[in-house]
Amino acid sequence: MSKPNRRHDLAHPAADLGWITRAQCREGDPDQLFVTGAAQRKAAALCRHCPVLMECGAYALDNRVEFGIWGGMTERQRRALLAANPGVRWFERFTNPPPPVG
């Protein structure tokens, strides 16, 4: 089991957290996003049409958030992405896609 990262991502100061106010989950019960087992899939479905899906997922990955559904990803999905892609700056990757090829 990985150790939680208790420090914030200093490369992206609090000013970059404005996306939180636009998150779809702010309107519901936050406990719905902190479930275990099979209930995580249902909880992740709440994120499908969220306007800040990418920012939320990038925040969780960059800050190694261990618990809950973030950016439509379960805890297991985030752990797998982090293990397969060490050193990736997710906020940059998600918010600045590469230019089209061609």
N, C-alpha and C positions, 0 to 999 in steps of 0.2 A: 504494500500500500504506500502511495506517495505521501509525503508530508505536505500539509497545506502551506501555501505561500501567503503569509500574513502581511506582506508589504504590497503597496499599490504600485502600479506600473508608472514609474516616474517619467518615462518617456512621453506619456500621454497625460498631461495634468487634468485636474478636475474640469477645466473648461471644455474638454472633449466629452464630458459626460452628459451634455445637453440632450442626447438621444434618449436618455432615461425618461424624460417627460413625455415623449411620444410613444412609449412602449404600450402595446395593447394590454399587457398583463396588469398595468396599473389600475385598471377598472375592476379587476376581479379579486378573488381571494388568493393571496400569495401562497397560502398553504397548498394550493392545488399544484404548485410547481416544485414542491419539496416532498415527493412521494418516492416509494421504493418499488422495485420489481416491475411487473407488467403494467402497473399504473403509470409508469413513466412514459410509455408510448402515447397514452391518452393525453397526458399532460403536455407532451411535446406538440401534439396536434393543435393546441391553443396558439402556438407560435406561427402557424403556417402563413397567415396573412398579416403578420405584424410588420409595420413599416420600418422597424429598426432591427430586423432579424440578424443582419450581418454585423452591425455594431455590437449587439448584445453577445453574439457568439464570439466575436473577436475579443471583447472585454473579458469574458470568462476564460478563454484560452490564454490570453496574455497574462492574466492575473492568477492562473491556476486555481480557479474556483472549483472546489471539489464537489459541492452538493447542489442538487436542484437541477431543473431544466433551464438552460440558458441558450438563447439563439436556436431554439428548436432541437438542441442536442441533449442527450442523456449524459449522465456521469460517465458511463462506459464509453460512449462515442467520443467524448472529449479526451478521455485518457488515451484512447487508441490514436487519435489524431496527434496528440502531443508526443506519444512514444514514436510514432512513425515519422514525425517531422520536427526533430529537436532544433531549437534555435530559430524557428520561424517567428517573425513578427506578424502576428495574425491581424492586428488592426490595419497595418499597412497592406497586407495581402488582400483583406476583404474590402477595404475602402478605396484602394487604388489598383483596380485590376490591370493586368498587362495590356498593352495596346494590341489591337487586332493584327493578326498575321496576314501579310499580303501586300 
